Amino acid sequence: MEQQQQHQLQHFIHPNHQHPLLFNPDDRRGVLCVGCREQVYGSSYSCKECKPWNTIHHKSCAELPLGLYHPLHPIHPLILFDPKKYSYDEIQFYKCELCKNLSNEGYMPYIYRCSHCNFNLHITCASLAPTTMEPEFHHHPLTPIWKWITFTCDLCGKKDEGTPYLCNPCGFWIHGRCSLFPRKVKVVHHKHLLHLTHSSLEFHKSDSRFCQICVQDVDTCNGLYYCSRCDFIAHLNCAMGNKENINLQEFKDEYEVSGLNESVDSTYKVKKYNMREGGIQIAAEIKHFSHEHDLMLTEQLLKKQKCDGCVRAILPPFYSCVKCSFFLHESCANLPKKKRHPLHQHSLSLLPMKPSKDFRCYACHRKCNGFTYSCETCRFRLDVQCSMISEILTHPGHDHTLILSSVESSQNCNCCDSRTYPIFRCTACAFALDFRCATLPHSIRYKQHEHPFALSYRAEDNSGEYYCDICEEKRNSKYWFYNCEDCNYLAHPKCIIGKYPNYKFGGIYTFDSHSHPLTFIEETKDRPRCNKCNDSCEKLIYQCAQCNFYIHKSCL
């Protein structure tokens, strides 16, 4: 009976519940602890009757004393307190006096509080159990200095006031919060583990280094995360903000490369082979997983048709369906079923869009009804064009190599002036390029115009007067534009590509809501009434060619 009671705990977070928190000696779920807001891997307490994220605690957090005296506030006792029980306006008064933070990465941990003096300490900051601390990344123990002083942290490089930790043999001063940085971390942006380095001996002081997550300068005299295999460097906070939610205790070295390989499983079955010049065997007829009919390889040149995969103009060689207007570039037919991308921590699966369905691409923020690389775990999606761009980009519109920045920035795209995330940044100058501009086609056709338009990057003359020949409004000479050199016809990119560049229109589909096939069209000028909601139909409409039937895409 005594042994059973030792594995149960009546906790103040459950004051009105009859059931206690039960002990689990080896919890592997990785749920955030309600007390310290760090992941639980190991011994824990939680309520089996309630949702785990409302009750789970580390064993040490569940067994904290309800009150204590602390050397930073010796005049009154500090009482264990859960600020989440109070309103947001009240929570603002519960900032930790030691780390100066209100929360831990947006989550509110328990605090020890003196209500007389409005003095608060996070439970992790209030810990007095060890007289020394042995951080993962330093070879000597660190001693806490229980006195409020001004110092410069040798890890993050920031000058601050507080109670630091000191390594006596090295003269190494750091914040208490900086002592918690892990020795190793796995970030979404890189395939290998990064190791925390706080000695500039690994780097030449004259080297100009930049963080390959935010693409900003790194002071190598301070702490940083580093991959020696790839010479990959990241700021401490950038790495922690970009880390993968995995258990490093179960992460093995051999997974580092193999886990990021693209799937080699074919997306189609070959029905017929032909021979190209030089004896090269090609798949002339295939059954692709995205389409119900067989597809034939063709070299024919088509106008005003788009690929159903990448939603770009169809160019030979491509696969086509003889029964319907379905087209796939040969390259899109060979896209891998699964792949990894530096913008996301999970594997992405190639999926076609169902009729009437679309998605918003995480990278360019445009809606699309073509193929998507989608995460099965969360709602992350990329269109095909954005998925093909990796973290290092060479673009003809800029002289230097561009690096993908995985953190939000106040820097605007130099080619269109939009402020968006994610964005590519130049390490040599202040140039930035967003995914929308990075994926603009270098050559494109416009309606009935007989010549193609080329993407241009610099002003065509020094006149100081620049107009768009489509909308007839002024153009900013700093931004990219499309140009027909044969006709000297210049236009904004948005005027050339239109409102819905990542939609394919003209597809014919059948739905239960109507007895005839419906055609997907961009817009109609006569604004007929939707047969379902009775509102006027202006854009993104399904139309019946046999009868006077219209319906919004959103009404299907």
TIMAR-828237 format. One line per 5 residues: their letters; for each residue x, y, z of C-alpha. Coordinates in pm, 1 decimal, always signed. Example, Ala and Ser with C-alpha at 12.3 -4.5 7.8 and 13.67 -1.06 7.14 Angstrom:
BEGIN
AS) +1230.0 -450.0 +780.0  +1367.0 -106.0 +714.0 .
END
This chain:
BEGIN
MEQQQ) +0.0 +0.0 +0.0  +287.2 +237.4 +84.8  +457.3 +165.4 -247.7  +133.8 +242.2 -436.1  +90.6 +575.2 -254.2 .
QHQLQ) +446.3 +677.7 -343.6  +345.9 +659.6 -709.4  +57.5 +904.0 -661.1  +59.9 +1276.0 -591.0  -220.5 +1514.4 -498.0 .
HFIHP) -116.0 +1835.2 -673.6  -241.1 +2191.3 -638.6  -312.0 +2206.2 -1012.9  -587.9 +1949.9 -945.4  -743.8 +2090.8 -624.8 .
NHQHP) -1102.9 +1991.9 -699.7  -1034.0 +1652.6 -855.5  -1064.2 +1324.9 -676.0  -801.8 +1155.0 -891.6  -433.5 +1226.4 -816.9 .
LLFNP) -137.4 +1261.2 -1054.8  +11.4 +920.0 -1129.7  +382.1 +845.1 -1163.2  +530.4 +726.3 -1495.0  +898.8 +620.0 -1466.1 .
DDRRG) +968.4 +649.4 -1840.2  +743.6 +897.4 -2024.2  +848.9 +926.4 -2393.5  +565.6 +1144.7 -2527.2  +763.5 +1470.4 -2533.8 .
VLCVG) +468.3 +1675.1 -2402.2  +553.5 +2012.7 -2243.5  +570.7 +2008.1 -1864.0  +301.1 +2229.7 -1710.3  +549.5 +2350.4 -1449.5 .
CREQV) +867.2 +2448.9 -1639.4  +727.8 +2432.6 -1998.2  +1010.2 +2207.6 -2116.8  +956.2 +1872.3 -2289.2  +917.3 +1563.8 -2070.5 .
YGSSY) +1137.8 +1266.2 -2155.4  +1179.4 +1048.7 -1849.1  +1001.7 +1022.9 -1514.9  +678.5 +1221.6 -1489.9  +350.0 +1273.1 -1307.7 .
SCKEC) +19.2 +1322.7 -1492.2  -351.9 +1268.0 -1456.1  -472.0 +963.6 -1648.8  -829.0 +1099.0 -1659.0  -745.1 +1435.3 -1820.6 .
KPWNT) -558.8 +1555.1 -2126.8  -182.2 +1515.0 -2072.4  -88.2 +1868.5 -2177.5  -301.9 +2005.7 -1889.7  -147.1 +1797.6 -1610.2 .
IHHKS) +189.7 +1646.5 -1705.1  +493.9 +1740.4 -1492.3  +854.3 +1636.0 -1468.4  +898.2 +1441.2 -1144.5  +1115.9 +1724.2 -1011.7 .
CAELP) +857.5 +1990.5 -1105.1  +568.9 +1797.1 -950.6  +760.6 +1757.5 -620.6  +861.0 +2123.3 -582.0  +809.3 +2271.8 -233.7 .
LGLYH) +504.6 +2500.6 -207.7  +719.8 +2771.3 -45.7  +1086.7 +2861.1 +7.1  +1327.1 +3134.6 +116.8  +1560.9 +3261.0 -152.9 .
PLHPI) +1889.0 +3459.7 -114.3  +1776.0 +3707.7 -377.7  +1473.6 +3794.8 -162.5  +1554.9 +3694.3 +196.5  +1300.6 +3915.5 +376.2 .
HPLIL) +985.8 +3720.7 +275.6  +907.2 +3363.5 +173.9  +826.9 +3289.0 -192.3  +511.6 +3087.7 -266.0  +472.9 +2851.2 -563.7 .
FDPKK) +226.4 +3006.9 -802.6  +65.8 +2925.7 -1140.7  +19.2 +3254.3 -1336.0  -187.2 +3076.3 -1604.5  -480.6 +3085.2 -1361.2 .
YSYDE) -506.3 +3462.0 -1405.4  -599.5 +3701.5 -1685.2  -349.3 +3826.5 -1940.0  -352.9 +4177.4 -1791.1  -262.5 +4037.9 -1447.7 .
IQFYK) +8.1 +3808.6 -1587.9  +202.6 +4114.7 -1708.2  +306.9 +4176.8 -1343.9  +468.7 +3833.2 -1307.4  +794.5 +3888.0 -1495.7 .
CELCK) +1088.4 +3692.7 -1355.3  +1336.5 +3916.1 -1172.4  +1631.4 +3698.7 -1272.4  +1588.7 +3620.7 -1643.5  +1364.5 +3926.8 -1707.6 .
NLSNE) +1127.4 +3713.7 -1915.0  +754.2 +3677.8 -1869.8  +736.4 +3339.4 -2039.4  +946.0 +3053.4 -2175.0  +915.5 +3072.4 -2557.4 .
GYMPY) +555.5 +3192.6 -2524.3  +454.6 +2946.7 -2248.1  +390.9 +3049.6 -1887.3  +587.0 +2838.2 -1634.1  +527.0 +2820.7 -1260.1 .
IYRCS) +683.9 +3098.9 -1053.6  +783.4 +3152.7 -693.3  +622.5 +3480.2 -589.3  +626.4 +3729.9 -304.9  +293.3 +3912.3 -329.5 .
HCNFN) +405.0 +4179.9 -77.6  +692.3 +4299.8 -295.7  +570.6 +4178.9 -638.1  +892.4 +3973.7 -662.4  +883.6 +3674.0 -900.3 .
LHITC) +1122.7 +3396.7 -1002.2  +1059.8 +3123.4 -1256.6  +1096.4 +2785.4 -1089.8  +1402.2 +2712.5 -1305.9  +1560.1 +3045.5 -1205.5 .
ASLAP) +1477.8 +2993.0 -838.2  +1649.0 +2654.9 -819.2  +1905.7 +2651.1 -538.7  +1972.0 +2277.6 -518.9  +2317.5 +2273.8 -682.5 .
TTMEP) +2595.2 +2491.7 -544.0  +2755.5 +2452.1 -886.2  +2617.5 +2389.8 -1232.8  +2770.8 +2164.1 -1494.2  +2644.3 +2282.8 -1833.1 .
EFHHH) +2660.2 +2046.1 -2129.1  +2892.6 +2269.0 -2330.0  +3164.0 +2364.4 -2075.8  +3431.8 +2139.9 -1927.0  +3432.4 +2307.2 -1578.6 .
PLTPI) +3147.8 +2349.9 -1329.5  +2991.9 +2696.1 -1297.9  +2932.0 +2863.6 -961.0  +2627.0 +3088.4 -910.7  +2706.2 +3439.8 -787.8 .
WKWIT) +2418.9 +3528.7 -555.3  +2468.8 +3902.5 -586.8  +2315.0 +4153.3 -826.8  +2599.8 +4281.2 -1048.2  +2666.6 +4422.9 -1394.2 .
FTCDL) +2848.1 +4179.6 -1624.5  +2890.3 +4076.3 -1989.5  +2783.4 +3723.0 -2075.4  +3067.7 +3536.9 -2248.0  +2819.1 +3316.4 -2432.7 .
CGKKD) +2556.2 +3551.7 -2578.2  +2779.9 +3862.2 -2562.2  +2515.1 +4082.7 -2398.7  +2588.3 +4326.3 -2116.4  +2332.5 +4282.7 -1840.3 .
EGTPY) +2252.2 +4315.2 -1471.3  +2169.8 +4009.9 -1265.3  +2316.1 +3706.8 -1091.6  +2558.2 +3535.0 -1331.0  +2735.2 +3200.7 -1322.1 .
LCNPC) +3115.0 +3197.8 -1308.0  +3380.0 +2947.0 -1411.1  +3672.3 +3032.0 -1182.5  +3951.7 +2858.9 -1382.2  +3845.0 +3022.3 -1712.4 .
GFWIH) +3706.9 +3353.5 -1589.4  +3394.7 +3259.9 -1787.5  +3076.3 +3459.5 -1697.5  +2735.3 +3368.0 -1831.8  +2365.9 +3426.4 -1768.0 .
GRCSL) +2181.3 +3154.7 -1582.2  +1947.5 +3120.3 -1881.3  +2244.4 +3084.1 -2118.7  +2379.3 +2796.8 -1910.2  +2072.3 +2599.5 -2022.9 .
FPRKV) +2168.1 +2598.8 -2391.6  +2206.8 +2234.9 -2499.0  +2542.8 +2108.5 -2624.2  +2380.9 +1967.5 -2938.7  +2072.8 +2069.7 -3133.0 .
KVVHH) +1904.5 +1953.7 -3454.8  +1763.8 +2240.8 -3662.6  +1511.2 +2220.7 -3945.7  +1745.6 +2412.0 -4171.8  +2035.0 +2163.2 -4164.0 .
KHLLH) +2074.7 +1786.6 -4197.5  +2345.4 +1736.1 -3932.3  +2352.8 +1803.8 -3559.4  +2492.4 +2143.9 -3455.3  +2731.5 +2164.9 -3161.0 .
LTHSS) +2753.7 +2462.5 -2927.6  +3093.7 +2631.7 -2954.1  +3200.4 +2915.1 -2723.0  +3568.1 +2939.4 -2811.1  +3680.2 +3158.7 -3098.4 .
LEFHK) +3986.2 +2933.7 -3142.9  +3791.2 +2734.2 -3405.2  +3753.0 +3046.2 -3619.1  +3997.9 +3296.1 -3760.5  +3914.4 +3639.2 -3621.6 .
SDSRF) +3939.7 +3800.9 -3964.9  +3679.3 +3562.3 -4107.8  +3346.3 +3721.8 -4192.6  +3088.3 +3468.4 -4081.7  +2711.1 +3477.1 -4105.9 .
CQICV) +2429.2 +3278.9 -3949.7  +2284.8 +3042.8 -4207.3  +1939.2 +3064.5 -4052.0  +1884.9 +3442.5 -4034.5  +2167.9 +3532.4 -4281.0 .
QDVDT) +2307.6 +3801.2 -4049.0  +2662.7 +3850.0 -3920.5  +2787.3 +3628.0 -3636.8  +3042.1 +3741.9 -3379.2  +3261.7 +3431.4 -3351.5 .
CNGLY) +3404.7 +3559.9 -3020.8  +3070.7 +3466.0 -2859.4  +2886.2 +3137.8 -2843.4  +2733.9 +2985.3 -3156.4  +2610.1 +2655.0 -3295.9 .
YCSRC) +2838.5 +2494.3 -3550.9  +2853.0 +2195.4 -3786.6  +3219.5 +2122.3 -3862.8  +3128.4 +1885.7 -4148.9  +2956.3 +2157.8 -4351.9 .
DFIAH) +3101.8 +2474.0 -4192.9  +2743.6 +2565.9 -4098.0  +2705.8 +2838.9 -3833.8  +2398.3 +2964.1 -3648.2  +2328.0 +3216.5 -3374.5 .
LNCAM) +2231.8 +3056.8 -3044.5  +1876.5 +3192.5 -3048.8  +1830.6 +3125.7 -3421.4  +1921.0 +2760.8 -3370.9  +1690.9 +2725.0 -3070.9 .
GNKEN) +1405.9 +2897.1 -3255.9  +1457.1 +2667.5 -3556.6  +1516.6 +2340.8 -3370.1  +1335.4 +2020.5 -3456.7  +1099.8 +1878.8 -3199.7 .
INLQE) +1279.1 +1546.0 -3160.2  +1433.9 +1347.1 -2877.4  +1809.8 +1375.4 -2924.3  +1863.2 +1077.3 -2693.2  +1707.9 +858.0 -2962.4 .
FKDEY) +1869.1 +1043.3 -3254.8  +2149.3 +839.2 -3408.4  +2424.7 +966.2 -3631.3  +2338.4 +741.6 -3924.7  +1994.1 +905.5 -3948.9 .
EVSGL) +2142.2 +1246.6 -4017.3  +2181.2 +1203.5 -4394.3  +1954.3 +912.6 -4480.3  +1649.8 +1075.7 -4323.6  +1664.8 +1361.0 -4571.3 .
NESVD) +1696.2 +1165.9 -4893.4  +1422.7 +1210.7 -5150.7  +1196.1 +913.8 -5210.7  +1301.6 +702.8 -5506.2  +957.2 +542.5 -5540.1 .
STYKV) +820.1 +611.4 -5886.6  +501.0 +814.2 -5923.6  +395.7 +619.4 -6234.0  +395.1 +280.9 -6404.6  +531.5 +254.5 -6758.6 .
KKYNM) +287.1 +110.0 -7011.3  +507.5 +152.9 -7319.6  +871.3 +236.6 -7398.1  +1020.3 +414.4 -7702.7  +1382.4 +471.0 -7803.2 .
REGGI) +1528.8 +820.5 -7837.5  +1837.3 +908.8 -8039.9  +2148.0 +746.8 -7899.7  +1957.7 +439.1 -7787.2  +1807.5 +606.4 -7479.9 .
QIAAE) +1493.4 +431.0 -7357.6  +1204.6 +663.0 -7264.2  +861.6 +605.4 -7108.8  +623.1 +681.5 -7397.6  +301.5 +586.2 -7215.6 .
IKHFS) +251.6 +593.4 -6838.9  -12.8 +557.4 -6570.0  +51.3 +843.4 -6326.0  -79.9 +826.1 -5969.7  -243.1 +1169.8 -6003.9 .
HEHDL) -471.8 +1089.4 -6298.8  -730.3 +823.6 -6380.3  -630.8 +784.0 -6749.6  -307.0 +681.9 -6919.8  -75.6 +962.2 -7033.8 .
MLTEQ) +115.2 +977.7 -7363.5  +451.9 +1148.5 -7412.3  +436.7 +1417.0 -7682.8  +669.9 +1672.4 -7841.9  +383.0 +1887.2 -7972.7 .
LLKKQ) +391.2 +2261.4 -7902.4  +71.7 +2382.6 -7732.2  -42.9 +2736.2 -7660.1  -243.9 +2858.6 -7362.5  -213.3 +2530.5 -7173.6 .
KCDGC) -67.9 +2472.7 -6828.6  +90.2 +2176.8 -6656.3  -139.9 +2025.6 -6392.6  +162.4 +1973.4 -6166.5  +357.0 +2300.6 -6150.1 .
VRAIL) +82.6 +2514.8 -6313.4  +329.7 +2670.4 -6558.0  +301.6 +2693.7 -6936.4  +325.5 +2348.0 -7090.3  +636.4 +2297.0 -7302.5 .
PPFYS) +759.1 +1981.9 -7478.3  +835.6 +1715.1 -7387.9  +525.5 +1653.8 -7177.1  +267.4 +1388.0 -7099.1  -94.3 +1443.3 -7203.9 .
CVKCS) -425.2 +1264.2 -7166.6  -608.8 +1191.5 -7491.5  -943.4 +1188.0 -7305.1  -919.8 +1516.7 -7115.4  -709.1 +1831.8 -7089.3 .
FFLHE) -460.4 +1693.5 -6838.5  -91.7 +1774.8 -6898.8  +229.7 +1705.5 -6710.9  +580.6 +1819.7 -6791.4  +812.6 +1521.5 -6818.4 .
SCANL) +1001.2 +1668.0 -6520.0  +678.7 +1699.9 -6316.0  +585.9 +1338.6 -6393.1  +921.4 +1240.9 -6237.2  +885.9 +1443.2 -5917.3 .
PKKKR) +976.4 +1239.4 -5607.0  +686.9 +1112.3 -5396.0  +852.5 +1235.3 -5076.6  +1115.2 +1498.2 -5009.6  +1255.2 +1720.9 -4736.5 .
HPLHQ) +1276.0 +2098.4 -4751.8  +1476.3 +2337.9 -4531.4  +1159.0 +2530.6 -4444.0  +1000.6 +2236.7 -4261.4  +1111.4 +1968.2 -4016.7 .
HSLSL) +891.9 +1683.4 -4145.1  +899.5 +1486.3 -4468.0  +668.3 +1622.9 -4741.8  +448.4 +1404.8 -4964.8  +353.9 +1485.5 -5324.5 .
LPMKP) -24.6 +1514.7 -5365.1  -252.2 +1630.3 -5649.1  -537.9 +1866.5 -5569.2  -891.0 +1734.7 -5592.5  -1139.3 +1927.3 -5814.5 .
SKDFR) -1264.4 +2247.2 -5644.9  -978.5 +2226.8 -5389.7  -673.8 +2449.7 -5356.8  -409.2 +2540.4 -5099.6  -195.2 +2834.9 -4998.2 .
CYACH) +178.5 +2784.5 -5042.2  +376.6 +2854.9 -4725.7  +669.7 +3005.2 -4918.3  +513.4 +3237.5 -5178.7  +172.3 +3275.2 -5004.4 .
RKCNG) -11.5 +3226.2 -5334.1  -309.6 +2996.5 -5369.4  -262.5 +2705.1 -5608.2  -466.3 +2415.1 -5749.1  -169.5 +2220.3 -5885.3 .
FTYSC) +38.9 +1956.3 -5708.7  +147.2 +2021.6 -5351.9  +420.5 +1890.2 -5128.3  +222.9 +1846.7 -4808.5  +312.2 +1750.9 -4453.0 .
ETCRF) +104.2 +1462.3 -4318.5  +171.3 +1574.5 -3960.1  +75.7 +1941.6 -3988.2  -80.0 +2180.1 -4241.4  +244.1 +2287.4 -4409.4 .
RLDVQ) +225.7 +2296.1 -4791.2  +450.8 +2404.8 -5076.8  +369.9 +2436.6 -5444.3  +597.7 +2257.6 -5691.1  +791.1 +2569.9 -5796.2 .
CSMIS) +875.1 +2672.0 -5440.1  +957.9 +2314.8 -5338.0  +1230.1 +2301.1 -5604.3  +1421.9 +2595.3 -5454.4  +1666.6 +2497.1 -5182.3 .
EILTH) +1842.9 +2712.4 -4923.4  +2112.7 +2837.5 -5162.7  +1989.3 +3027.6 -5469.4  +2174.9 +3165.1 -5769.3  +1948.1 +3400.5 -5963.3 .
PGHDH) +2029.4 +3597.8 -6283.4  +1870.2 +3904.0 -6123.3  +2151.4 +3936.9 -5867.2  +2529.7 +3909.8 -5882.7  +2579.9 +3723.0 -5554.0 .
TLILS) +2460.2 +3393.4 -5410.3  +2145.3 +3420.3 -5196.9  +2079.4 +3225.9 -4876.1  +1736.0 +3129.9 -4745.3  +1656.9 +3305.4 -4417.6 .
SVESS) +1438.5 +3098.1 -4184.9  +1353.1 +3375.9 -3939.8  +1118.7 +3668.6 -3977.1  +1281.8 +3991.9 -4087.6  +1189.7 +4356.7 -4131.6 .
QNCNC) +1374.2 +4362.6 -4465.2  +1160.0 +4407.3 -4778.1  +1210.4 +4227.7 -5108.1  +1428.0 +4446.0 -5331.4  +1238.7 +4340.6 -5643.3 .
CDSRT) +880.2 +4422.8 -5543.5  +907.7 +4593.0 -5201.0  +684.0 +4339.4 -5025.9  +754.5 +4250.8 -4663.3  +711.7 +3878.8 -4633.0 .
YPIFR) +861.0 +3565.5 -4484.3  +1047.8 +3347.0 -4577.4  +1298.0 +3542.8 -4783.5  +1638.6 +3497.7 -4950.7  +1915.7 +3730.7 -4837.8 .
CTACA) +2255.6 +3822.6 -4973.9  +2557.9 +3792.6 -4745.6  +2761.7 +4038.9 -4952.3  +2509.5 +4326.1 -4971.1  +2166.5 +4428.2 -4843.3 .
FALDF) +1973.2 +4253.2 -5122.7  +1667.7 +4040.3 -5040.7  +1441.8 +3832.2 -5265.5  +1107.9 +3674.5 -5172.0  +972.0 +3347.6 -5311.2 .
RCATL) +718.0 +3524.1 -5534.2  +990.9 +3704.9 -5724.5  +1231.6 +3410.0 -5708.2  +976.9 +3190.7 -5889.1  +871.4 +3443.3 -6156.8 .
PHSIR) +911.7 +3279.4 -6500.2  +1207.5 +3418.5 -6695.1  +1000.5 +3411.7 -7015.6  +622.5 +3424.5 -7043.9  +340.9 +3476.1 -7294.2 .
YKQHE) +66.8 +3736.7 -7241.8  -279.1 +3687.3 -7389.0  -281.5 +3764.1 -7763.1  +58.7 +3933.9 -7776.3  +264.0 +3765.5 -8050.7 .
HPFAL) +606.1 +3780.4 -7878.8  +718.0 +3640.3 -7543.2  +802.5 +3873.2 -7253.5  +1137.2 +3845.7 -7075.1  +1185.5 +3920.0 -6706.0 .
SYRAE) +1407.1 +4228.8 -6675.1  +1592.7 +4343.1 -6367.5  +1714.2 +4697.0 -6434.9  +1565.4 +5014.8 -6577.3  +1574.2 +5019.5 -6956.6 .
DNSGE) +1688.0 +5386.0 -6982.7  +1760.9 +5698.0 -6777.4  +1447.0 +5891.0 -6873.9  +1303.6 +5889.0 -6521.2  +955.5 +5815.8 -6660.5 .
YYCDI) +850.6 +5451.2 -6641.8  +499.8 +5321.8 -6712.4  +326.8 +4988.0 -6744.6  +184.1 +4946.3 -7095.5  -98.4 +4725.5 -6964.0 .
CEEKR) -242.5 +4917.7 -6666.5  -85.0 +5249.0 -6784.0  +22.7 +5330.9 -6429.1  +372.1 +5437.0 -6323.1  +639.5 +5175.9 -6257.9 .
NSKYW) +915.3 +5205.3 -5999.2  +1246.8 +5172.7 -6184.2  +1400.3 +4985.1 -5887.9  +1168.2 +4687.9 -5926.0  +1164.7 +4403.0 -6176.1 .
FYNCE) +941.2 +4416.9 -6484.7  +853.4 +4224.5 -6800.1  +968.8 +4348.2 -7139.1  +888.3 +4258.7 -7498.9  +1204.7 +4372.1 -7674.0 .
DCNYL) +1050.1 +4340.7 -8021.6  +773.0 +4588.7 -7939.7  +935.2 +4784.1 -7653.3  +629.3 +4682.8 -7450.1  +689.9 +4699.5 -7072.9 .
AHPKC) +468.4 +4584.5 -6788.4  +442.8 +4511.3 -6416.7  +492.1 +4142.0 -6334.8  +148.3 +4134.2 -6168.2  -13.8 +4266.9 -6486.4 .
IIGKY) +152.5 +3994.6 -6697.4  +98.2 +3692.4 -6474.0  -252.7 +3797.1 -6361.7  -440.0 +3760.8 -6032.9  -419.8 +3381.6 -6019.5 .
PNYKF) -87.2 +3271.5 -6169.2  -89.7 +2940.4 -5978.7  -435.7 +2830.8 -6090.8  -507.7 +2620.7 -6395.9  -838.0 +2714.5 -6555.7 .
GGIYT) -1037.0 +2529.2 -6820.0  -1046.5 +2192.6 -6646.6  -1374.0 +2000.6 -6681.0  -1502.7 +1806.1 -6379.3  -1814.8 +1627.6 -6258.9 .
FDSHS) -1981.2 +1697.3 -5924.6  -2281.3 +1559.8 -5740.0  -2434.8 +1908.4 -5729.9  -2501.4 +1914.8 -6106.8  -2589.9 +1659.2 -6371.7 .
HPLTF) -2353.3 +1796.4 -6640.3  -1973.8 +1843.7 -6637.4  -1859.0 +2183.6 -6509.1  -1570.5 +2396.7 -6643.1  -1348.3 +2592.7 -6403.6 .
IEETK) -1317.0 +2955.4 -6526.5  -1132.8 +3256.8 -6386.0  -1402.0 +3522.2 -6414.4  -1710.5 +3631.9 -6603.0  -1815.6 +3985.6 -6691.9 .
DRPRC) -2194.9 +3940.8 -6690.1  -2193.5 +3839.1 -6320.3  -2455.9 +3562.9 -6320.0  -2608.6 +3442.7 -5994.7  -2457.8 +3142.7 -5813.7 .
NKCND) -2711.7 +2861.7 -5821.6  -2636.5 +2777.0 -5458.9  -2582.6 +3098.8 -5260.2  -2753.1 +3336.5 -5511.6  -2467.7 +3589.5 -5487.3 .
SCEKL) -2316.8 +3725.6 -5809.0  -2039.5 +3517.7 -5969.7  -1735.9 +3729.0 -6055.8  -1427.2 +3508.7 -6019.5  -1320.7 +3147.3 -5954.3 .
IYQCA) -1641.0 +2994.9 -6093.1  -1759.6 +2659.8 -6224.0  -1977.2 +2693.3 -6533.6  -2196.4 +2444.7 -6718.0  -2157.9 +2470.7 -7096.1 .
QCNFY) -2490.5 +2294.3 -7155.2  -2721.9 +2499.1 -6935.5  -2734.0 +2830.1 -6753.0  -2566.4 +2697.0 -6435.9  -2296.2 +2877.3 -6236.9 .
IHKSC) -2155.7 +2803.6 -5894.7  -1873.7 +2955.6 -5687.1  -1573.3 +2733.3 -5624.4  -1628.2 +2794.6 -5253.0  -1991.5 +2674.9 -5279.0 .
L) -1906.2 +2328.5 -5411.3 .
END
